Amino acid sequence: MTPAIGIDLGGTRIKALAYDLDSDQTITTHSLLSRDGDKINGSPAWRLAIRELVADWEAQWARPAEVIGLSTPGLSSKDASSVACLPVKLKGIENFSWTNYLGRDDKVTVLNDAHAALLGEIWKGGAQGLRNVVLLTLGTGVGGAAMIDGQILKGHIGRGGHFGHISLDPEGPLDAVQTPGSLEDAIGECTLPERSDGSFSTTEDLIDAYLNGNSKARLIFSRSVRALAAGVCSLINVLDPEVVLLGGGITCAGDNLLNPLCERLDEIEWRPDSHKVLIRIADNLDWAGAYGALHRALELNKKL
């Protein structure tokens, strides 16, 4: 057995998987609370949890992992060794050397979580074999990533893929990064209480009410879907993907999301020679970040 590790560190949970490179199969997975904000002996709880988990697995195997890949929010450094910028959560992660902390001889590869999720979907999920893919994560905020001609779009400083911050209304209120009338503010859970005049606090509440025929929920959900369609249409025109993958809480609505979204795209999507971009719900987004982080670590260490 030749084990390798992929870890997805989020503000709420840590998801880690161990993978056997010889059999090309997942050995085990583990999920635990990240406890963002908590400290143990002066160190962030999530930092210690990751080190303990890696140490426990490597003790069981009686050998170190071949590679370790780490997915986190924020902008990763140019050399993929750390997080360069994450101003809001996971305090203490910026410029932190995971390679030294985990006692590695080779570099622990660090990757933005949305980029990692897309790589995971391409490697083990709903976009296998594709080279032009857009991923939108529709949760508390709206994130995303794109693969263009087989390469993850990162941009000059790593901002590529922040699709929640495209503007749908130039006169709209400024969002968290000063974008006016953003897609994130139009559909993200972060603005749902405001958009619903306090009627709904979570996307789950909104979907439940929508499915039960609540008229206000139907109005808000419909507005959200039309905003999403406008965003998807814009991204299709700019990036020309084969498929757009959707993930996050609102995708729990299933066909109740996809059907009206695709109906609206039938009206507004530019389709030269009748070419229609596929819209799918991501297969395995819960674990895609860990798979993607591992895949990137294998690539950089020339194990693939």
SULNOR-V275401 format. One record per pair of residues at least 4 apart in sequence whose ideal C-beta (glycine too) atoms are under 6 Angstrom apart, sorted by the first residue. I is the first residue (numbers start at 0). J is the second residue. D is the distance in Angstrom with one decimal. If there is no record, write none. Layout:
I_J_D / I_J_D
This chain:
0_19_5.1 / 0_21_5.9 / 1_20_4.2 / 1_21_5.0 / 1_65_5.3 / 2_17_5.5 / 2_19_6.0 / 2_60_5.3 / 2_64_5.3 / 3_18_5.0 / 3_20_5.7 / 3_64_5.4 / 3_65_4.6 / 3_66_4.9 / 3_293_5.9 / 4_17_5.7 / 4_64_4.6 / 4_67_4.7 / 5_16_5.2 / 5_68_4.9 / 5_289_4.0 / 5_290_5.8 / 5_292_4.6 / 5_293_2.9 / 6_15_4.6 / 6_69_4.9 / 7_14_4.4 / 7_70_4.4 / 7_288_3.4 / 7_289_4.3 / 8_13_5.4 / 8_71_4.7 / 10_35_4.9 / 10_88_4.5 / 12_30_5.7 / 12_33_5.8 / 13_31_5.4 / 13_33_5.0 / 13_48_6.0 / 14_30_4.9 / 14_289_5.2 / 15_29_5.1 / 15_52_5.8 / 16_25_5.6 / 16_28_4.6 / 16_289_4.8 / 17_26_4.2 / 17_27_5.1 / 17_56_5.6 / 18_25_5.5 / 18_293_5.9 / 19_24_5.5 / 19_26_5.3 / 33_45_4.2 / 34_44_3.8 / 35_88_5.7 / 35_89_5.8 / 37_44_4.1 / 39_44_5.4 / 39_47_5.3 / 42_46_5.3 / 42_47_5.6 / 43_91_4.9 / 53_101_5.8 / 57_63_5.4 / 66_296_4.3 / 66_297_5.9 / 66_300_5.0 / 67_107_4.8 / 68_108_4.7 / 68_292_3.5 / 68_293_4.5 / 68_295_5.5 / 68_296_3.2 / 69_97_5.9 / 69_107_5.8 / 69_109_5.0 / 69_292_5.5 / 70_110_5.4 / 70_112_4.7 / 70_115_3.6 / 70_288_4.1 / 70_292_3.9 / 71_82_5.6 / 71_112_5.9 / 72_85_5.7 / 72_112_5.2 / 73_82_4.6 / 73_84_5.6 / 73_85_3.0 / 74_83_4.9 / 74_84_4.3 / 74_157_3.9 / 75_79_5.7 / 75_109_4.9 / 75_110_5.7 / 75_111_5.4 / 76_80_5.6 / 76_81_4.8 / 76_83_4.4 / 79_108_5.2 / 79_109_5.7 / 80_106_5.5 / 81_94_5.4 / 81_95_5.8 / 81_109_5.6 / 82_92_4.9 / 82_93_5.5 / 85_89_5.9 / 85_92_5.8 / 85_93_5.8 / 97_101_5.8 / 97_107_4.0 / 98_103_4.8 / 98_106_5.1 / 98_107_4.8 / 101_107_6.0 / 103_107_5.7 / 108_295_5.4 / 108_296_3.9 / 108_299_5.4 / 110_114_5.5 / 110_115_4.6 / 110_292_5.3 / 110_295_5.0 / 112_288_5.2 / 113_142_4.5 / 113_143_5.7 / 113_144_4.3 / 113_160_5.4 / 114_144_4.8 / 114_151_5.2 / 115_288_4.5 / 115_291_3.4 / 115_292_4.7 / 116_284_6.0 / 116_287_4.3 / 116_288_4.8 / 116_291_5.8 / 117_134_4.4 / 117_144_3.9 / 118_291_3.4 / 118_294_5.0 / 118_295_6.0 / 119_123_5.9 / 119_287_3.1 / 119_290_3.5 / 119_291_3.5 / 120_124_3.5 / 120_125_5.6 / 120_126_4.8 / 120_244_5.9 / 120_281_5.5 / 120_287_5.1 / 121_126_4.7 / 122_290_5.8 / 122_294_4.7 / 123_290_4.9 / 124_282_4.1 / 124_283_4.7 / 124_287_5.7 / 125_279_5.5 / 125_281_5.6 / 125_282_3.9 / 126_132_4.7 / 129_241_5.1 / 130_148_5.9 / 130_149_4.4 / 131_240_4.7 / 131_241_4.8 / 132_146_4.7 / 132_240_5.5 / 132_242_5.6 / 133_145_5.0 / 133_234_5.4 / 133_238_5.8 / 133_240_4.4 / 133_243_4.7 / 134_143_5.4 / 134_144_4.9 / 134_244_4.6 / 135_143_4.7 / 135_162_5.9 / 135_245_5.5 / 136_142_4.3 / 136_246_4.9 / 136_247_4.7 / 137_141_5.8 / 137_247_3.6 / 137_249_4.7 / 138_247_4.0 / 138_248_5.3 / 139_188_4.7 / 139_189_5.3 / 140_163_5.4 / 140_183_5.1 / 140_187_4.8 / 140_189_5.6 / 141_163_3.0 / 141_182_5.5 / 141_183_4.1 / 141_187_5.1 / 142_163_5.8 / 143_160_5.0 / 143_162_3.7 / 144_160_4.0 / 145_152_4.3 / 145_160_5.7 / 145_238_5.4 / 146_151_5.5 / 147_152_5.3 / 152_159_4.1 / 152_160_6.0 / 153_157_5.4 / 153_159_4.8 / 154_158_5.1 / 154_159_3.5 / 163_182_5.4 / 163_183_3.4 / 164_176_5.2 / 164_178_4.4 / 164_181_5.2 / 165_182_5.3 / 166_178_5.3 / 166_179_5.5 / 166_180_5.5 / 166_181_6.0 / 167_180_5.2 / 167_182_5.8 / 167_185_5.8 / 167_226_6.0 / 167_229_5.5 / 168_180_2.7 / 169_179_5.5 / 171_179_4.8 / 171_180_2.3 / 173_177_4.9 / 173_179_5.7 / 174_178_4.9 / 174_181_4.1 / 174_183_5.7 / 174_184_4.9 / 182_230_4.2 / 183_187_4.4 / 184_190_4.9 / 185_226_3.7 / 186_223_4.6 / 186_226_5.2 / 186_227_5.5 / 188_202_4.8 / 190_194_5.3 / 191_195_5.8 / 191_199_5.5 / 192_197_5.6 / 192_200_5.3 / 195_199_4.4 / 195_219_5.3 / 198_215_5.8 / 199_204_4.6 / 199_205_4.4 / 202_248_4.2 / 202_249_5.2 / 205_216_5.5 / 206_251_6.0 / 206_252_5.0 / 208_213_3.8 / 208_216_3.6 / 209_216_4.2 / 209_217_5.7 / 209_220_4.6 / 216_220_5.9 / 224_259_4.9 / 224_260_5.4 / 225_263_5.9 / 228_260_5.6 / 228_263_3.9 / 228_264_5.5 / 231_243_5.7 / 232_267_5.1 / 232_268_5.4 / 234_238_5.5 / 235_276_5.3 / 236_269_5.9 / 242_277_4.3 / 242_279_5.9 / 243_278_5.2 / 244_279_5.6 / 244_281_4.5 / 245_250_5.2 / 245_280_5.3 / 246_250_6.0 / 246_281_4.1 / 246_284_3.7 / 250_280_4.8 / 252_256_4.1 / 254_258_5.2 / 256_260_5.9 / 257_261_5.9 / 261_278_5.9 / 264_268_4.4 / 270_274_5.4 / 270_275_5.6 / 283_287_5.5 / 286_290_6.0 / 287_291_5.8 / 297_302_4.1 / 297_303_4.6 / 298_303_5.4
